[in-house]
């Protein structure tokens, strides 16, 4: 299948750095709402998984910018929301 035949998501977000468009993200309503709400974006790749290969940071965790730490919720938020791992 060629790129021209693939349907693109409905929302297009332009990423602008120093007044120049550096990329365009095609996304859905949910991710576009998150991206347009002025989020803090952190690279949490290093040490993301524990020794049992479970993520250390869960959806619903609280971030403390002063200590640069996360506190996970007492419940499994993705499961409570019906999120299914892809």
N, C-alpha and C positions, 0 to 999 in steps of 0.2 A: 504494500500500500504506500502511496506517495504522500508526502506532507500536505500537498494541495487538497487531498481528499479527506483529511482528518478534520473533524469538527473541533473548533477551538472553544474553550470556556467563554462564558458571556462577558466577563469583566476583564478589561485590559488596564494594567497599572504601569505608568511610566516611572522608572527610577531615574532621578535626576541628581547628579553630583556636579557642583560648581557650574550650575545653570546649563548643563549639557545632559541630554538623555543618554544613559549608558546601557539601559536594557528596558525591555517591555515584558511584563509578566502577564500571561493569560491565566486567569484564575476564576474560581467560583465566588459566589456572594459571601460565603463564610470567611474564607481567607482574605478576601479584599476588605471586609469589615475590620478584621484584625489588623491588617497592614495599614489601613487608613486611620486607625485610632492612636497613632503615634506611639507604638510599642517600644520597649527597651528590647534590643536584640543582642543576645550574648552567644558566643561560641562555647557550648558546653560539651564539645566532643571529648576532650581529655577527661578520663575518669567517669564517663557517663554510665558505664555498666559496672555492677559490682562483681564479686568473684563467682556468683551464680548466673551471670549474664542477664541480670535484671536491671532495668533502668533505675538510676539513683534519683532522677527527677521525674515526678509524675505530673500529668495535667491536673491543675488545681493547686499545685504547690505555691507557697508564698515565698517571694524573693525579698531578702533584706540587702539593699545596696550598700549599707554601711559595713556589714561583715562579709558581703559577697557570698551569702549562704542561702540555701533553700530549705524550707520546712514542708514536707509532704503532708497532705491531708490525712485525717484518721480513717477515711474511707477510700476505696478504689474508685476515684472519680470517673475514669474512662468506662469501667464496668457499670457504674451506677447510671451513666449516661447512655449506656447501650453501645459504646464504641467497640468495634470489632477490629482486632489487629489485622492489617492487610496481609 
